[in-house]
Structures are given as C-alpha cells and as structure tokens.
Amino acid sequence: MRSFIISTFTLGLIYFGDLSAQTMVKADPANWTTHNSTATFEDGIIHLKNKGNGSALLWVNDISFYEGSVELAIRGKDVRGQSFVGVAFHGLDNTHYDAIYFRPFNFKSQEKEKKNRAVQYISAPDHVWHVLRNQFPGKYENAVQPVPDPNDWFEVKIEVDPPTIKVYVNESSEPTLVVEKISTRSEGKLGLWIDSQDGWFKNIKVMNK
C-alpha cells in the first residue's frame, strides 16, 4: 500500500496515509506547471493554449499518479484537424508519457472511419497516433459512446489498472475505449494535454489506489 502526504498549498486538502479518496485538483496556477503552453484560470475553468508546434502540457504539481482514476470535464472544438484534447499520465518528462485524448470534430462524423478515431491512446514519444494506426489499425482508437456534442463539455473518466486502461464518457456504464498500456512505467506525472491551438478543462479529480 502506497502512502502519500499532499500539502495544503498545492491542493487545499491534506491526506495522511493512503490516498484512496478522490481528490479535486484546484484550477489555481499555483497547482500547475506549463510546458509549451500558457494557461488561464477563471471560475474553475482552465483554458490551455499551445505556444508553438507540437504537444502542449500542463502538469499537476506534487502528484505522482500510480493506478486509479482521473475524472474531468473537457471541451474542444468542432473544427476538423484543430482540436486534440486530453490527459497525460505516467509522465517521466515532457516527452515521455502516456495519454488519452479526444478529437471532438470526429464525434459526429458521417464517415465511419473518422468517427472511429474520436478517442485515442498514445505512448509518447515512440508510439504516437500515426505509428499505432499504421501498425495496429483500430486497436488504440475508437468511436465515442454516448456521442457528445463536439462543441460542448463532456465528462471523462480514465481508469488505469495496469496493464489495462479504460475510458468512459458522460457517465456511461460501458467503456468507449479499452487498451493495454504500451509503456512499462507504473507511475509518473499527471497533466492536461493538447496538440492543437487550445482546450478547456474543469472539475479535475484524481484517485490513486
């Protein structure tokens, strides 16, 4: 059983012993560290913006995520090829991490192939989306059920029980994606992730088992 002490400074809460309760991570700049990004915090909402090319990250300070769950609300845009929003976890640094992300512009696509690319698992830097799609077509991405409004908030729950990762959307009892982790890391940094101009996040809750 792993033990944790989380400071009142970072989360506004303090736990002694096992962090088995769900913990809300505040939308406060003191709790986060940017990489290739800028972030604004207002009314409990984090607006993450990309500063340049490639992926942008916003890491949670002072939390190492092992196994358990991450819950949050995410909003992107229904603009083709311009909205990639999600969560990075088991991060070693700014280039080595696993991630689950969404392509909201594919949520309601009339093309089955594109609709089946609405949610994606990657393990950066060696197993990014195009590598996985070429080597394992359809294995690490899927359609999202139930289908959210691509311009509105949608609720996400990511369950990490190595080697299995399950993704649930809008409180569905059935996962919309089930994959096995590619990386061998069992713990690491946790953060918000975009690979587009921007994305919005709120109500971020973390539970380490």
DATA-V837885 format. One record per residue. RES is the residue in one letter. SS is DSSP state (H for helix, E for strand, L for the rest). Layout:
res={RES RES}
ss={SS SS}
This chain:
res={M R S F I I S T F T L G L I Y F G D L S A Q T M V K A D P A N W T T H N S T A T F E D G I I H L K N K G N G S A L L W V N D I S F Y E G S V E L A I R G K D V R G Q S F V G V A F H G L D N T H Y D A I Y F R P F N F K S Q E K E K K N R A V Q Y I S A P D H V W H V L R N Q F P G K Y E N A V Q P V P D P N D W F E V K I E V D P P T I K V Y V N E S S E P T L V V E K I S T R S E G K L G L W I D S Q D G W F K N I K V M N K}
ss={L L L E E L L H H H H L L L L E E L L L L L E E E L L L H H H E E E E L E E E E E E L L E E E E E E L L L L L E E E E E L L L L E L L E E E E E E E E L L L L L L L L L E E E E E E E L L L L L E E E E E E L H H H L L L L L H H H H L L L E E E E E E L L E L H H H H H H H L L L L L E E L L L L L L L L L L L E E E E E E E E L L E E E E E E L L L L L L L E E E E L L L L L L L E E E E E E E L L L E E E E E E E E E E E L}
